[in-house]
Structure formats: structure tokens, C-alpha cells
Amino acid sequence: MKLFDNTEVAFSLKSDSQLERAYFLFKMIQNEPMVRIGSAVTNFALKAHLPIEGLIRSTVFDHFCGGVTEEDCLPVIEKMYSEGNVYSVLDYSVEGKDEEASFDDALQKILKILDFCEEKKSIPFAVFKPTGFGRFALYQKITEKKSLTTKEQEEWNRVEARFHKACKTAQEKNVPILIDAEESWMQDAADALIEDLMETYNKDKAIVFNTLQMYRHDRMDYLKKVYAKAQEKGYHIGMKVVRGAYMEKERERAEEKGYRSPICDTKKDTDDNYDAAIKFIMEHPKMALFAGTHNENSSYLLMELANKYQIEKNDKRMWFGQLFGMSDHISFNLAREGYNVAKYLPFGPVRDVMPYLIRRAEENTSVAGQTSRELNLLTTERKRRKL
């Protein structure tokens, strides 16, 4: 039996009723029209303030999220850690807020999570999105190299101050912090800022991690450029490597605006690009890797690379990461073998987390084989348990 085929280990933390709920959910997600209709109906119901939060909470929310608050998530976190040796990354998944007050709130949320991380061995990282700390349009304007007005410059100074506050606190508490990637047309501004943060806070080890979306064909060149700069200036690099989450949006905008799409032409190109990135990071000193992947082949490759370069399975410079509610067959089997594995555990008010959940459902529908693989594994385990 191959490592990731062991469903008994994969679903050991799920009760029979949780297993049945997971099976039901992925059956629904497999149906593309159902996902489209369900997303539209849910959006409408939430906007119309219809009382459906209880239904959402007991189905899709509880499967893909840890809870409404950090405290809510603790039973899930402790169970995964004590019974499955799997860590958690608390991800405050509220999207699309655009006011200064909400950016300040997001910073306070991250500082609180950093306190949690310092207290609890089971939560090794903090994480935030650049647009949690500042307006998308502002990042976009800087990425497009347009001049900022005095007011906008002051606003950007506040954005930088929030980043610095989060990363300085992370360094003081010795807790690494992951900064997610977003759409390509705002990313250059975030990248430049994160490079400065790495230079400031990654002198002794990787505390600040940027994120590379490897469905972008320019990211390997960017990775090499960042590494050369870090070597020259003498600091460590932290990189979370993912395939990417905004493919449809990226392609549509490129077509609409008449520029070459930043997305790789084929799924194979993306897979090759992803594997090239993890090889590069594992081959070079002073680099730390958080490999966010639901891909079995990339996971096997990383295990081979660790073996090749004699990196211990539990070396804190190498992590595997998956989303909560998905790819348990990778997470729990890797953890059982002694590797560092963390689940991204989204949380937040049900209403505010819905855009995240809808994107998860749509992604599962569009990624070839993702849902059918989950269903096959769940079916195998249901048979094993004679459900």
C-alpha cells in the first residue's frame, strides 16, 4: 500500500457521522451546476439576512472551518495535535473589508494569534493576507508604478507600519509568520515590502515567509532573484509555495486588458514549476519551505529531497501544509511518518467567511480530480468501517 492510500490513518479523527457528512459534501461539490446555484442562493440568502447561518454552520462551515473565534478552534486544534500529530495555522478568513478600522482590527487579530502561537506548541505559524492590512487599489497603484498622492502615501505608511508591527512581534516571540499571495496586478507592491521585512527580521532564521503562486510562469525567475539578493545582503528566506487560487480571475483580466496571462499554459506546466521551486529551495542554504500542496506527487518529491539532502523529517525549516477539510490522506499519513504537517484552519463569523467557503467549493469543482479523489478515499473508509 502506498503511504497516502491508508484511509484508516487519514480519517482516524473523524467519527462515523463526520465521515458521512464529508461524503455528502463532496458529493454535492462534485456537481458543478449545484455549486453554482448553491453559491448564488447562499449569497442571496445572506444579503437578505435570511436565517440560514445555522444550516451553513452545521454543514460546509464545520467541515472547512475551525470555528467563529480563535477560542472556538481550540478543541479542533488540540485534537489534531494530540491524536494526529498535525499542527494548525489559524487563518482569519474574512475577506474584502476596505476601511482603515478593519485593517487595524486585522492587525490586532494577528497580534492575538501570535500570543496563541507563543503559548501553544500546536500552532507554529501566524498568517495574514496583504489586503487584510491595506486597500487592494493602493497595492495595485504601487504595482503599476503610479505616483501616490500625499494622502495615499500617508495611507501606505500606515500599511507598512502594520506589516512591521506584525513581523517585529513575530520575531520577538520567535513565531514564523506566513504572508499570503493575492492577484498578480497587486502583488509586486506586496513582494517589495515583504523583501524589506525579510531583510529586517530574517537575520538569524526565517521568520517572515512570502508566498509563491507557481501557476504564474514568472515565479521561478522571481525566486532566483530574491535568493540572490538575500545571499548578497546576508539574510534568510522563508517561502510558502502553492499552486495558486485566482486562475479564472487572472485569465479573464489578461484577456480583457489585452496582456499575456501570467498563468502557465497547462496544468503540467504548473506542476513542473511547483516542483522546480521546491527543488530550488531544498538545494540552497538559508532557505525555509512551507509546501502548501494537495498534490501527492509533489509531496512524495519533497520527501525524496529531504532524504537526498539529509534533512531530518522534523526539521523546522521544512513543512507540509494542507487546508482543513481536505487531503487528510496526505496530512495525517505524513504526520504519522514524523514530518512537520500543518492544517490551515480558517475561522471567522459565518457570514464573513462565506466568500472563502464559496471559493473553496468552486476550486474543488474546477481542479480536475480533486473532488473525485476525496470521494474515492471516503468511499474506501466507509467500506472499511462497514457504514
Secondary structure, DSSP 8 states (H G I E B T S, - for coil): --GGG-HHHHTTT--HHHHHHHHHHHHHHT-HHHHHHHHHHHHHHHHTT-S-HHHHIIIIIHHH--BSSHHHHHHHHHHHHHHH--EEEEEE------SHHHHHHHHHHHHHHHHHHHH-TT--BEEE-HHHHS-HHHHHHHHTT----HHHHHHHHHHHHHHHHHHHHHHHHT--EEE----HHHHHHHHHHHHHHHHHH-SSS--EEEEEETTBTTHHHHHHHHHHHHHHHT--EEEEEE--S-HHHHHHHHHHHTS--SB-SSHHHHHHHHHHHHHHHHHSTTEEEEEE---HHHHHHHHHHHHHTT--TT-TTEEEEEETTS-HHHHHHHHHTT--EEEEEEES-HHHHHHHHHHHHHHHHHSTTHHHHHHHHHHHHHHHTT-
